[in-house]
């Protein structure tokens, strides 16, 4: 009986390890992500680039649209925190300074819930200056070489 329990435990542990690796992302890989949203205000970008670092707990986000809106080059890039929520799901969070039509920048908190098996998911923006309004949309990412 003890051998059967131990064998089942080892098989289960091997399965979990395999599942985590299947959902793992290659470090230092840049993904181009297309974002769609019907939300008011254009707080979500249409496109962004997401680069996962070797430590797998951080990433870099580049939003070219912030440059087009008059932002400074350093505001188009942000450091993000990455957390593994399950074997296939990641959560990526960061803050960017977004230019407004009133001629000043406002901080926006972003979150991406990523299905790492197919690089799709939901994206959220929380805008503090609008009573913490949460805007959401969907995204699809591909390795940057394949994107657009």
C-alpha positions in Angstrom: 0.0 0.0 0.0 2.8 2.4 0.9 4.5 1.8 -2.5 1.2 2.5 -4.3 0.8 5.8 -2.5 4.4 6.8 -3.1 4.1 5.8 -6.8 0.9 7.9 -7.2 2.6 10.9 -5.5 5.7 10.7 -7.8 3.5 10.4 -10.9 1.5 13.4 -9.8 4.6 15.4 -9.1 6.0 14.6 -12.5 2.8 15.6 -14.2 2.8 19.0 -12.3 6.4 19.6 -13.3 5.6 18.9 -16.9 2.6 21.2 -16.9 4.6 24.1 -15.5 7.3 23.7 -18.1 4.7 23.5 -20.9 3.3 26.9 -19.8 6.8 28.4 -19.3 8.0 31.3 -21.4 11.4 31.7 -22.9 13.4 34.3 -21.0 14.6 37.3 -22.9 11.9 36.8 -25.5 10.0 39.8 -26.8 6.3 39.4 -27.6 4.3 41.8 -29.7 0.8 42.1 -28.3 -2.3 43.4 -30.2 -4.9 44.8 -27.7 -8.6 45.2 -28.5 -11.1 47.2 -26.3 -14.4 48.9 -26.7 -13.8 51.0 -23.6 -14.1 54.8 -23.5 -11.0 57.0 -23.3 -8.2 55.1 -25.2 -6.5 54.2 -21.9 -5.5 50.8 -23.3 -2.8 50.8 -26.0 -3.5 49.1 -29.3 -0.1 47.5 -29.4 2.7 46.8 -26.8 5.9 44.8 -26.6 6.5 42.6 -23.6 9.9 41.2 -22.9 10.3 38.6 -20.1 13.6 38.7 -18.2 15.7 35.7 -17.2 14.6 35.9 -13.5 11.0 35.2 -14.7 9.8 37.6 -11.9 10.1 40.7 -14.0 9.5 42.0 -17.5 9.8 45.1 -19.6 6.9 46.7 -21.4 7.3 49.1 -24.3 4.2 51.0 -25.5 5.1 52.9 -28.8 1.7 54.7 -28.7 2.9 56.7 -25.7 5.6 58.3 -27.9 3.0 59.1 -30.6 0.8 60.8 -28.0 3.7 63.1 -27.1 5.2 61.2 -24.2 9.0 61.3 -23.5 11.0 58.2 -24.6 11.6 57.0 -20.9 7.8 57.0 -20.3 7.1 54.6 -23.1 9.1 51.8 -21.3 8.1 50.4 -17.9 9.4 47.7 -15.6 6.8 45.1 -14.8 6.4 42.5 -12.0 5.5 39.0 -13.1 3.7 36.5 -10.9 2.8 32.9 -11.8 -0.9 32.4 -10.8 -1.0 28.8 -12.0 0.9 26.4 -14.3 -0.5 28.2 -17.3 -1.4 31.7 -16.0 0.8 34.7 -15.4 0.0 38.1 -14.1 2.0 41.1 -15.3 1.6 44.5 -13.6 3.1 47.9 -14.2 2.5 51.6 -14.1 2.9 54.0 -17.0 2.6 57.8 -17.3 0.0 58.5 -20.0 -0.4 61.9 -21.7 -3.9 63.3 -21.6 -5.8 65.8 -23.8 -5.5 68.3 -20.9 -1.7 68.6 -21.5 -0.5 66.7 -18.5 0.5 63.1 -17.8 -1.4 60.8 -15.5 -0.3 57.5 -13.9 -2.2 54.5 -15.1 -1.9 51.0 -13.5 -1.9 48.2 -15.9 -2.5 44.5 -15.5 -2.3 41.6 -18.0 -3.6 38.1 -17.1 -1.7 35.9 -19.6 -2.5 32.4 -20.6 1.2 31.4 -21.2 0.2 28.4 -23.4 -1.2 30.5 -26.2 -0.2 34.1 -25.1 -3.7 35.4 -25.0 -5.7 37.0 -22.1 -7.3 40.1 -20.6 -5.7 43.4 -20.0 -6.9 46.0 -17.4 -6.1 49.7 -16.9 -7.0 51.5 -13.6 -7.0 55.3 -14.0 -6.7 57.0 -10.6 -7.8 60.4 -11.9 -11.2 59.0 -13.0 -12.4 57.6 -9.7 -10.2 54.5 -10.2 -12.2 53.5 -13.3 -11.1 50.1 -14.6 -11.0 49.7 -18.3 -10.5 46.2 -19.9 -9.8 44.5 -23.2 -8.4 41.4 -24.7 -5.0 40.7 -26.2 -3.1 38.2 -28.4 0.7 38.1 -28.4 3.2 36.5 -30.8 7.0 36.5 -30.6 8.1 39.9 -31.9 9.6 38.4 -35.1 6.1 37.1 -36.1 4.0 40.0 -34.8 2.4 42.2 -37.4 
